[in-house]
Amino acid sequence: MAKHLGTRRQPRLRTVPRGIAWGVGGFLSVATLTVVAVAQGMASGTADHAGDTLSRASGSTAQAQHSDSGQQSRAGRHTADQAPKRAPNGALRVDVSRQSDRQESSPYRVHHGTTLALKPAAALARKVSTLSPTHSTFTIAQSNILGSQHSAGRGGFGPGTYRAGITASLLVSRGVDVGGMQEVQSDQLAVLQSHMPSYSFWPAASLGHNGERLQLYWRSDRFTMQRSGSVTYTFSSQRIPLPYVLLRDRQTGAEFWMITAHNSAAGMEAQRDAATGIEIGLINQLRATGRPVIITGDMNEHTEFFCRVAASTGMVAANGGSGVGGCHLPPPPLRVDWIMGGGGVSFSGYRQDGAGLGRASDHFYLYATVTATSRWYAP
């Protein structure tokens, strides 16, 4: 029986086909090689990254060594905090998300040098240049244009608007740059402005009906108005504004004040005297600013106005005269219309123009060349 059993064929185990076995083995080999390669790459990348971080940390430490002792101590602590750590596989590992591992910028150091100053001679020369006076030379006019209510077909004069047109033509043809007018009325003002478009007027209609009587004007391309104002006084028993402006020469920067006035006529001596006193006060007030002052107007006096103003303000007339050592009148003929200036004003080329007599007005129109000198002042 044993022999028989010993020779009996044993049962065969079921085996995997050879082709399938070779395929599974190849797949496992490739997978194993891939895992190993990835692991080595990660270790190498971590080491490189740690090396770069160490380089930056070394550069930061080198910069910190050039600062003061306080900076050196802080740099030492910062370097210690940035010491790289080892990963389980032995590679360097740095936690770059920590704020202490980021490079700090070096502070700027400010060095204060010596203060530079101009030599006294150079500083004085610059100051003198700054304070040097400036000049403005121009043509000025004085004209009482005879208000519209004074003609209206009477006395051989044409309508006020017609005569205002003649006045505008005369002033422009004489090359007038700055001037003062009296007896201007609303209808005449409109004609003057339309016939003299290159001129500016003050106060125009801004001070009301009575404020239109007295007008100052100037070439807009030559001068700019810096300030303006008025004081109230009595003329022919009416309270009216007495206007003034501060003009600046656009080219030279020289500044000067302009006033125009009309004092009461005929037997109203008390009103003339009071008006002259107000005008003298205004002149002195404006001169106190350090700028020249010029006044034009129909003062209805041949001598008294000039003598009082010359003595009280030091002004001179465009046709001469002086108040120094008493009243020295200008040479004749004397008119009731005046142009006077002071505080850095000189005149030349004075003339009395009768071209408009009997046509535009019953007054001579006066012209002169003015040089106004602006000096340094402390307001």
Secondary structure as UniProt FT lines:
FT   HELIX           2..6
FT   HELIX           18..64
FT   TURN            65..66
FT   HELIX           69..81
FT   STRAND          85..86
FT   TURN            88..89
FT   STRAND          92..93
FT   TURN            96..97
FT   HELIX           99..101
FT   HELIX           120..131
FT   STRAND          134..144
FT   HELIX           148..150
FT   TURN            151..153
FT   TURN            155..156
FT   HELIX           160..173
FT   TURN            174..175
FT   STRAND          178..182
FT   HELIX           186..195
FT   TURN            197..198
FT   STRAND          199..202
FT   TURN            204..207
FT   HELIX           210..212
FT   STRAND          215..219
FT   TURN            220..222
FT   STRAND          223..235
FT   TURN            236..237
FT   STRAND          238..249
FT   TURN            250..252
FT   STRAND          255..262
FT   TURN            266..267
FT   HELIX           269..287
FT   TURN            288..290
FT   STRAND          293..298
FT   HELIX           304..313
FT   STRAND          316..317
FT   TURN            318..319
FT   TURN            324..325
FT   STRAND          337..342
FT   STRAND          345..353
FT   TURN            355..356
FT   TURN            358..360
FT   STRAND          365..374
//
